[in-house]
Amino acid sequence: MHIVGGRFKGHPLFFTNSPKVRPMTQMVREAIFNILQGRIVGDRVLDLFCGSGGVGLEALSRGAKSVDFVDLNPAMTRRNIEKLGVQDETRVFRLDVFRALAQLGTEDSRYDFLFVGAPYEYPRTDEVIVKLDELNLMAPDGLLMVEHRSGRSFAAEYEHFSEDKVHTYGQTIITRYQAKE
């Protein structure tokens, strides 16, 4: 697994090689950034359930201003951040996603791009989306992408954002939400 584009293109990433962990495929990550088509430049990014940090680090590589990473075990993310030397552009939260969101909500943080990459078997992804909406963490013109298994869906409308498009990559689905005007 490596960074696909931008200033760190080709740099390999550390990742956990365990049957319990499902890292996002490089094809799906590349597809996400093809969808974004350069709109990530200067953005503040939130990478929830970040794993090795691949999505957030790809965003930094392609011009994002900063990334906040959240995971219960962010060891691989920290290693990759150090390897790329982007400590000043990142923050890592070793917290349950709801505790991290509560903390970010008190900071009055707003993000241009939010990514939820929860494990497929995680039963509370819909609650994470609701919490993002309740805390109004999406900036105006922001974008949220939720990675999930086929056969699972979420509400199309929330107070601050609504479903824009659903992208299918085999068993992986990316549901895209756009900020409401």
N, C-alpha and C positions, 0 to 999 in steps of 0.2 A: 504494500500500500504506500502510495506517495502523493505529494501535492501535484495536482494536474495542471494548474496554470498560474500565471503571475510571477511575482518576484522570487518565489521559492519553488517554481516549477521543477519537478523531478526529484525534489528532496524526499527521501524515504521517511516514513513515520513509524514510530514504535507503536505496536498494538498488542493487545492480549490475545494469545492464541489458545482459546479455551472453548470447549463445546457449549459452555453456558453463555458465551458472549457472541453476539451477532453484529460484527462491524458492518457499517454501510458499505456496499460494494462501490468500487471506484466508478463504475458506470453510472450508478445512481447519483453519486456526488457530482460527477461531471455534468450529468443532465440537469441537476438543480442549478448549477452555475451557468449553464447554457440558457436556462429559463430566465435567470436574473439578468443576463446580457449586460454586464457592466454597471448595473444600477447599484452595486454594492460599494462603489468608490465613496469614501468619506463616511460610510455608515457606522452606526453603533450596532453591534450584533450581540444577541443572546443565544447561546447554544446550550439547551437543556438536555440532560442525559448525554453528556458530551463524549463519554467513552474515551477514545484516544485524542479527541479534539479535532478530528479531521475536517468537519464542516466549518468550525470557527477559524481554524488555521488556513483553510482554503480561502475563506473570506478575507483574512488579513493579507494573504498572498496576492489577492486580486484588488487590494486597495481599501479595505475597510479601515476605519479610524481606530476602532477598539473592539474587543470581544470579551464578554463575561461568560465564563464556562461554569456549568453546574453539574456535579455528579457526586454520588456517594463515595466513589473510589476514583479520584482523578489522577492517580499516579502516572498513567501513561500520558495524559494531557500535560502534566507538569514537565515530564521528560521531553516531550516534543516542543513545548514552549522554550525550554532552556536550550535545546538543540538548535532551534531557529533564532534564538536571541531576541524574542519579542516580549520579554517580561514587562516592559514599560507600556505595552499596548494591550495587556491582558490582565484579567483578574480571574482567580479560580476559587470557587466556592465548594468546599467539601461538606455538602449539606443535603438533606432530603430536599427535593424540589420545592415542596410547599414552604419549608422554612426559608429557603433561599429566595423564593418569590416574595414572601412576607418582608424579608430584609430589603430586597430591591425596591419594593413598594414604598418603604419608609424613606428611601433615598430620592424619591420622585424621579426615578430612572425612566427613560423612554427609549425604545429601540426601533431602529429602521428595519431590521431584519431579525426575526425570531424563528428559531428552529427547535422543534420538539422531536427528538429521536428516541422515544421511550422503547424499552424492550417490547417486542410484539405481545408477550404474555402479560404485560403490565396492565392491571385492571382499571387504573385511574386516569388514563390519558384524557378522557373527556373532562374530568375535574381540573386537570392542568389547564386545558383550554379555557374553561370557565374562569379560573383564577387569573389567567393572563388578561381576560376581558374585564373582570371586576377591578383589578388593579390599574387598568388602562395603561399597560406598559408599552403599547404600540404607538409609535410616533405618527403624526399625520403623514399620509402617503406610505405608511409602513406595510410590511408584508410578513405574514406568518406561514411557515410550512410545517406540516405535521406528517412524519413518516409513520406508516402503519401497514399491517398485513391486509391483503385483499379480503373482502368479506366484512370488514369493519368500517363503520362510517360514523360521522359526528354531525352535530347540528350545522345547518348551513348559515344561520343568522345568529349573531351575537350583538350586543349593544354597540360595540366599537369597531367590529369588523364582520365581514361576510365572506362566504365561500366564493372564490373566483373561478377555480378550475381544479380538476382532479387529474393527476398524471399517473399512468400505470406502467410499471417496469416489472413484468413477471408477477411474482407474489408481493412485490413492494408497491405501495401506493403512496403518493405524495399529494396531500390535500392542501391546496393553497388558499389562504385568506388574505383579503385586501382591506386596509383601513377604510372605514366609511367616511364620507366627506361631511 
